[in-house]
Amino acid sequence: MTTEPVSSTNEVAQLEEDRTLRKDWAKFITLNFLFSFGFAVYASVFQNFFNDIIHGTPRGLGAMESIREIPGLLTAITAGTLVALAEARVAALGLGIAGIGIGATGVTSTYVPLVLVTVFWSVGFHLWAGMSNAITLTLAKGKEGGRHLGRINSVSAVATMTGLGLALLCAKVAPRFAITNETLYRWDFVLGGLCIFVAGLLCATLSHHAAGATRAPIIFRKEYRLFYLLTFLEGCRRQIFSIFASFVLIKVYHQPLDRMLLLQFVNNILISLTAPKMGKMVDKHGERNPLTLYAVGLILVFLGYAVSNSVAILCALFILDNVLFTFGVGFTTYLHRIVRPNELTPCLNMGVTMNHIAAVTVPIGGAWLWEHFQNYRIPFWIGVAVAGISLISTRQLPVHRKTA
């Protein structure tokens, strides 16, 4: 006699759980949009701000980037001290710190204050970075992790594209209203920081669906060594290209702000279209072949930057690298398949730390080589070697076996 009421109660409870999960997905997608939009507005003009207002050098940029990445190096330790907080709460704290720091970038006019503000927001950024993929996979409930990661990347790309479009529009119309580049840069930073701070407030409202199981504070196991190696190499690749490729176009080939914004705009149109497909490809075929294609593509990109003098070719390679980056979901899905229960988040945080061992050393080392030998191509030759090692390491990944 009690079977039907109990069944009905269970159905109501399940419907409520499904509704709450859908709300969490809507919030998480929205806050990812806000974060990516805000960070795009900031990042799209930062190197021009550094060159035009701070009058920075390649060595100064490299040193600042290395210092900025120190909080990323300490991600596993920092997140470990916050182990009592759910992933969403740690992410919300990180977004709040990042928003305040990025907004404050606009008040700096000299190198040292800029470095201090940059390190401050970097602490928050890396707390968020260490939690975002874990929250995505937690909300996915073990189903099609690659597709969901690709979907979030696509949302981020659309948001970045929107932010770049706004920055490009402002750069075009500012001269008509006698707005200087310096004023434009500073208001871009305030807008970017505000959007990221609001994303943090929204993240704090996520429900229990976004919280993983109780997690260990710090994990470093031999069985995850291939994941750690691949994320370390990815850190080398990311730093070499994200710092030096755009700065070469600005410093060496004198590409103006609107041209750089247009390049990034095109990048994100392509990423928004390709990211979900890359995620589905990883789900269907496993990580080995997509990441092999990724490594081969990186070799060609770095080789092109090391030998070409054509601005058109360099711009095309700049776009290609950013599209190839969407294959990076394979690193996370590989770990997700092999990780022990309750160890996903601390392992991802350790991966961020391994990634940032490279991030702390590569920028200053690459900048020193550039200035010492008066040759910007040297960092890209190093990138060719790194991509080659990545290709060899990627072939050690297990062959994909379809699961039920």
C-alpha positions as CSV (number, residue, x, y, z in Angstrom):
1,M,0.0,0.0,0.0
2,T,2.9,2.3,0.6
3,T,4.7,1.5,-2.7
4,E,2.9,4.1,-4.8
5,P,3.4,7.1,-2.4
6,V,7.1,6.2,-1.9
7,S,7.6,5.9,-5.6
8,S,5.8,9.2,-6.2
9,T,8.0,10.9,-3.5
10,N,11.1,9.5,-5.2
11,E,10.0,10.8,-8.6
12,V,9.3,14.3,-7.1
13,A,12.7,14.3,-5.4
14,Q,14.4,13.2,-8.7
15,L,12.6,15.9,-10.7
16,E,13.7,18.5,-8.1
17,E,17.3,17.2,-8.4
18,D,17.1,17.4,-12.2
19,R,15.7,20.9,-12.0
20,T,18.5,22.0,-9.6
21,L,21.2,20.4,-11.9
22,R,19.8,22.3,-14.9
23,K,19.9,25.6,-12.9
24,D,23.5,24.8,-11.9
25,W,24.4,24.3,-15.6
26,A,22.8,27.6,-16.5
27,K,24.6,29.4,-13.8
28,F,27.9,27.7,-14.6
29,I,27.6,28.5,-18.3
30,T,26.7,32.1,-17.5
31,L,29.6,32.6,-15.1
32,N,32.0,31.1,-17.6
33,F,30.8,33.5,-20.2
34,L,31.2,36.5,-17.7
35,F,34.7,35.3,-16.8
36,S,35.9,34.8,-20.4
37,F,34.3,38.0,-21.5
38,G,36.0,40.0,-18.7
39,F,39.4,38.3,-19.1
40,A,39.2,38.9,-22.9
41,V,38.6,42.6,-22.5
42,Y,41.6,42.7,-20.1
43,A,44.0,40.5,-22.1
44,S,43.2,41.9,-25.5
45,V,44.8,45.2,-24.7
46,F,47.3,44.3,-22.0
47,Q,50.4,43.8,-24.1
48,N,49.7,47.0,-26.0
49,F,49.2,48.7,-22.5
50,F,52.5,47.2,-21.4
51,N,54.3,48.5,-24.6
52,D,52.6,51.9,-24.9
53,I,52.1,53.0,-21.3
54,I,54.6,51.0,-19.2
55,H,57.2,51.1,-22.1
56,G,58.2,47.5,-21.2
57,T,60.9,45.4,-22.8
58,P,60.8,41.7,-23.8
59,R,62.9,40.9,-20.7
60,G,60.6,42.9,-18.5
61,L,57.5,41.1,-19.9
62,G,59.2,37.8,-19.5
63,A,60.1,38.5,-15.9
64,M,56.6,39.7,-15.0
65,E,55.0,36.7,-16.6
66,S,57.3,34.4,-14.7
67,I,56.5,36.1,-11.4
68,R,52.8,36.1,-12.3
69,E,52.9,32.3,-12.7
70,I,54.3,31.7,-9.2
71,P,50.8,31.4,-7.7
72,G,50.0,28.8,-10.4
73,L,53.1,26.9,-9.3
74,L,51.6,26.8,-5.8
75,T,48.1,25.8,-6.9
76,A,48.2,22.3,-5.4
77,I,49.3,23.7,-2.0
78,T,46.9,26.6,-2.0
79,A,43.9,24.5,-3.0
80,G,45.1,21.9,-0.4
81,T,44.8,24.4,2.4
82,L,41.2,25.1,1.3
83,V,40.2,21.4,1.2
84,A,37.4,21.9,3.6
85,L,35.6,24.2,1.0
86,A,33.6,22.7,-1.9
87,E,35.1,23.2,-5.3
88,A,32.5,25.9,-6.2
89,R,33.4,27.9,-3.1
90,V,37.1,27.8,-3.9
91,A,36.4,28.8,-7.5
92,A,34.1,31.7,-6.3
93,L,36.9,33.0,-4.0
94,G,39.4,32.8,-6.9
95,L,37.1,34.7,-9.2
96,G,36.5,37.4,-6.7
97,I,40.2,37.9,-6.1
98,A,40.9,37.9,-9.9
99,G,38.2,40.4,-10.5
100,I,39.5,42.9,-8.0
101,G,43.1,42.6,-9.2
102,I,42.3,42.9,-12.9
103,G,40.1,46.0,-12.2
104,A,43.0,47.5,-10.2
105,T,45.4,47.1,-13.1
106,G,44.0,50.3,-14.5
107,V,45.5,52.4,-11.7
108,T,49.1,51.4,-12.4
109,S,51.5,53.5,-14.4
110,T,54.9,52.0,-13.6
111,Y,56.4,48.5,-13.8
112,V,56.6,47.5,-10.1
113,P,53.0,48.3,-9.1
114,L,51.9,46.5,-12.3
115,V,53.8,43.4,-11.3
116,L,52.3,43.5,-7.7
117,V,48.7,43.8,-9.0
118,T,49.3,41.1,-11.6
119,V,50.5,38.7,-8.9
120,F,47.5,39.5,-6.8
121,W,44.9,38.7,-9.4
122,S,47.0,35.6,-10.5
123,V,46.3,34.0,-7.1
124,G,42.6,34.1,-7.8
125,F,42.9,33.2,-11.4
126,H,44.8,30.0,-10.6
127,L,42.4,29.0,-7.9
128,W,39.6,29.2,-10.5
129,A,41.7,27.4,-13.1
130,G,42.3,24.5,-10.8
131,M,38.6,24.1,-10.1
132,S,36.8,24.9,-13.3
133,N,37.4,21.6,-15.1
134,A,36.6,19.6,-12.0
135,I,33.2,21.4,-11.6
136,T,32.4,20.7,-15.3
137,L,33.1,17.0,-14.9
138,T,31.2,16.9,-11.6
139,L,28.1,18.5,-13.2
140,A,28.5,16.1,-16.1
141,K,27.8,13.2,-13.7
142,G,30.3,10.9,-15.5
143,K,28.6,11.3,-18.9
144,E,30.4,12.6,-22.0
145,G,33.0,14.6,-20.1
146,G,34.9,15.6,-23.3
147,R,31.7,16.9,-24.9
148,H,30.9,19.0,-21.8
149,L,34.4,20.4,-21.6
150,G,34.2,21.2,-25.3
151,R,30.9,22.9,-24.7
152,I,32.3,25.1,-21.9
153,N,35.3,25.9,-24.1
154,S,32.9,26.9,-26.9
155,V,30.9,29.2,-24.5
156,S,34.2,30.7,-23.4
157,A,35.2,31.3,-27.0
158,V,32.0,33.1,-27.8
159,A,32.4,35.2,-24.7
160,T,36.0,36.0,-25.6
161,M,34.9,36.9,-29.1
162,T,32.2,39.2,-27.7
163,G,34.8,40.9,-25.4
164,L,37.3,41.3,-28.2
165,G,34.5,42.7,-30.4
166,L,33.7,45.3,-27.8
167,A,37.4,46.2,-27.3
168,L,37.9,46.4,-31.1
169,L,34.8,48.7,-31.4
170,C,36.0,50.9,-28.6
171,A,39.5,51.1,-30.1
172,K,38.0,52.2,-33.4
173,V,35.6,54.9,-32.0
174,A,37.8,56.2,-29.2
175,P,39.8,58.7,-31.5
176,R,36.5,60.3,-32.6
177,F,35.7,61.3,-29.1
178,A,39.3,62.3,-28.3
179,I,39.8,59.3,-25.9
180,T,43.4,58.4,-25.5
181,N,44.7,54.9,-25.6
182,E,45.7,55.1,-22.0
183,T,42.2,56.0,-20.9
184,L,40.8,53.3,-23.1
185,Y,43.1,50.7,-21.6
186,R,42.2,51.7,-18.0
187,W,38.5,51.5,-18.6
188,D,38.9,48.1,-20.3
189,F,40.6,46.8,-17.2
190,V,37.8,48.1,-14.9
191,L,35.1,46.5,-17.1
192,G,37.0,43.2,-17.2
193,G,37.5,43.1,-13.5
194,L,33.8,43.9,-12.8
195,C,32.6,41.1,-15.0
196,I,34.9,38.5,-13.4
197,F,33.8,39.7,-9.9
198,V,30.2,39.2,-10.8
199,A,31.1,35.7,-12.1
200,G,32.5,35.0,-8.6
201,L,29.2,36.0,-6.9
202,L,27.3,33.7,-9.3
203,C,29.7,30.8,-8.7
204,A,29.0,31.1,-4.9
205,T,25.4,30.3,-5.5
206,L,26.0,26.9,-7.2
207,S,24.3,24.0,-5.4
208,H,25.6,20.6,-4.1
209,H,25.7,19.3,-7.7
210,A,28.8,21.3,-8.3
211,A,30.6,19.9,-5.2
212,G,32.6,16.8,-5.7
213,A,33.2,14.2,-3.0
214,T,35.5,14.8,-0.1
215,R,38.9,15.2,-1.6
216,A,42.5,14.7,-0.4
217,P,44.6,17.9,0.0
218,I,47.6,17.1,-2.3
219,I,48.1,14.1,-4.6
220,F,51.3,13.0,-6.3
221,R,51.2,9.4,-7.5
222,K,53.5,7.5,-9.9
223,E,50.5,6.2,-11.8
224,Y,49.7,9.8,-12.9
225,R,53.2,10.6,-14.1
226,L,52.3,10.7,-17.8
227,F,49.5,13.2,-17.1
228,Y,52.0,15.3,-15.1
229,L,54.6,15.2,-17.9
230,L,52.0,16.1,-20.6
231,T,50.8,19.1,-18.5
232,F,54.3,20.2,-17.9
233,L,55.1,20.2,-21.6
234,E,51.8,21.9,-22.3
235,G,52.9,24.6,-19.9
236,C,56.1,25.1,-21.9
237,R,54.1,25.3,-25.1
238,R,51.5,27.7,-23.7
239,Q,54.0,30.1,-22.3
240,I,56.2,30.3,-25.4
241,F,53.4,30.9,-27.7
242,S,51.0,33.0,-25.7
243,I,53.7,35.4,-24.6
244,F,56.1,35.6,-27.4
245,A,54.0,35.1,-30.5
246,S,51.8,38.1,-29.9
247,F,54.6,40.2,-28.6
248,V,56.7,39.5,-31.8
249,L,53.8,40.8,-33.9
250,I,53.5,43.9,-31.7
251,K,57.2,44.6,-31.0
252,V,59.0,43.3,-34.1
253,Y,56.4,43.6,-36.9
254,H,54.6,46.7,-35.3
255,Q,51.0,45.3,-35.6
256,P,48.5,47.9,-34.2
257,L,46.0,47.3,-31.5
258,D,43.0,46.9,-33.9
259,R,44.9,44.3,-35.9
260,M,45.8,42.2,-32.8
261,L,42.2,42.5,-31.6
262,L,40.9,41.3,-35.0
263,L,43.3,38.3,-34.9
264,Q,42.0,37.3,-31.5
265,F,38.4,37.8,-32.7
266,V,38.9,35.4,-35.6
267,N,40.6,32.9,-33.2
268,N,37.5,32.8,-31.1
269,I,35.0,32.4,-33.9
270,L,36.9,29.3,-35.0
271,I,37.3,28.0,-31.4
272,S,33.6,28.4,-30.7
273,L,32.9,26.2,-33.8
274,T,35.6,23.6,-33.3
275,A,35.7,23.1,-29.5
276,P,32.6,21.0,-29.1
277,K,33.7,18.9,-32.1
278,M,37.1,18.3,-30.5
279,G,35.4,17.2,-27.3
280,K,33.2,14.7,-29.1
281,M,36.2,13.4,-31.0
282,V,38.0,12.8,-27.7
283,D,35.0,11.0,-26.3
284,K,34.7,8.8,-29.4
285,H,38.3,8.1,-30.3
286,G,40.1,8.6,-27.0
287,E,43.0,10.9,-26.3
288,R,45.9,9.3,-28.1
289,N,45.2,10.2,-31.8
290,P,43.7,13.7,-31.2
291,L,46.6,14.7,-29.0
292,T,49.1,13.2,-31.5
293,L,47.5,15.5,-34.2
294,Y,47.8,18.4,-31.7
295,A,51.5,17.8,-31.2
296,V,52.2,17.5,-34.9
297,G,50.3,20.8,-35.5
298,L,52.3,22.5,-32.8
299,I,55.6,21.5,-34.4
300,L,54.5,23.1,-37.6
301,V,53.3,26.3,-35.8
302,F,56.6,26.8,-33.9
303,L,58.7,25.9,-37.0
304,G,56.8,28.5,-39.0
305,Y,57.4,31.2,-36.4
306,A,61.1,30.2,-36.2
307,V,61.7,30.5,-40.0
308,S,59.1,32.8,-41.6
309,N,59.4,36.6,-42.1
310,S,55.9,37.0,-43.6
311,V,53.4,38.8,-41.3
312,A,50.5,37.1,-43.2
313,I,52.0,33.6,-42.4
314,L,52.7,34.5,-38.8
315,C,49.1,35.7,-38.3
316,A,47.8,32.5,-39.9
317,L,50.0,30.4,-37.5
318,F,48.8,32.6,-34.6
319,I,45.2,31.6,-35.5
320,L,46.1,27.9,-36.1
321,D,47.7,27.6,-32.7
322,N,44.7,28.8,-30.9
323,V,42.4,26.4,-32.8
324,L,44.7,23.5,-32.0
325,F,44.5,24.5,-28.3
326,T,41.0,23.0,-28.2
327,F,42.5,19.5,-28.3
328,G,43.7,20.2,-24.8
329,V,40.5,18.8,-23.3
330,G,42.2,15.4,-23.9
331,F,44.6,16.0,-21.0
332,T,41.7,16.3,-18.6
333,T,39.6,13.5,-20.0
334,Y,42.6,11.2,-19.9
335,L,43.1,11.9,-16.2
336,H,39.3,11.5,-15.6
337,R,39.5,8.0,-17.0
338,I,42.4,6.8,-14.9
339,V,42.0,8.7,-11.6
340,R,41.1,7.1,-8.4
341,P,37.8,8.0,-6.6
342,N,37.9,11.4,-4.9
343,E,41.3,12.3,-6.4
344,L,40.2,14.2,-9.5
345,T,40.3,17.8,-8.1
346,P,43.7,17.4,-6.3
347,C,45.2,15.7,-9.3
348,L,44.0,18.5,-11.6
349,N,45.5,21.0,-9.1
350,M,48.8,19.2,-9.2
351,G,48.6,19.2,-13.0
352,V,48.2,23.0,-12.8
353,T,51.3,23.1,-10.6
354,M,53.3,21.0,-13.0
355,N,52.1,23.2,-15.8
356,H,53.4,26.2,-14.0
357,I,56.8,24.8,-13.3
358,A,57.3,25.6,-16.9
359,A,55.3,28.8,-16.7
360,V,57.7,30.3,-14.0
361,T,60.9,29.4,-15.9
362,V,60.0,29.7,-19.6
363,P,59.0,33.4,-19.9
364,I,62.1,34.8,-18.2
365,G,64.4,32.3,-19.9
366,G,62.9,32.9,-23.4
367,A,63.0,36.7,-22.9
368,W,66.7,36.5,-21.8
369,L,67.6,34.5,-24.9
370,W,65.7,36.9,-27.1
371,E,67.5,40.0,-25.8
372,H,70.9,38.5,-25.2
373,F,71.2,37.1,-28.7
374,Q,69.0,39.8,-30.3
375,N,67.0,37.0,-31.9
376,Y,63.3,36.5,-31.2
377,R,63.3,33.2,-33.1
378,I,65.2,31.3,-30.4
379,P,62.2,30.7,-28.1
380,F,60.3,29.2,-31.0
381,W,63.1,26.8,-31.8
382,I,62.8,25.7,-28.2
383,G,59.0,25.3,-28.9
384,V,59.8,23.0,-31.8
385,A,61.8,20.8,-29.4
386,V,59.1,20.9,-26.7
387,A,56.4,19.9,-29.3
388,G,58.6,17.0,-30.5
389,I,58.9,15.7,-26.9
390,S,55.1,16.1,-26.5
391,L,54.6,14.0,-29.7
392,I,56.7,11.2,-28.3
393,S,55.0,11.3,-24.9
394,T,51.5,11.4,-26.4
395,R,52.2,8.1,-28.2
396,Q,52.5,6.5,-24.7
397,L,48.8,7.2,-24.0
398,P,46.7,4.0,-24.0
399,V,44.7,3.0,-27.0
400,H,41.0,4.0,-26.5
401,R,38.6,1.3,-25.6
402,K,34.9,2.2,-25.8
403,T,33.0,1.9,-22.6
404,A,29.4,1.2,-22.1
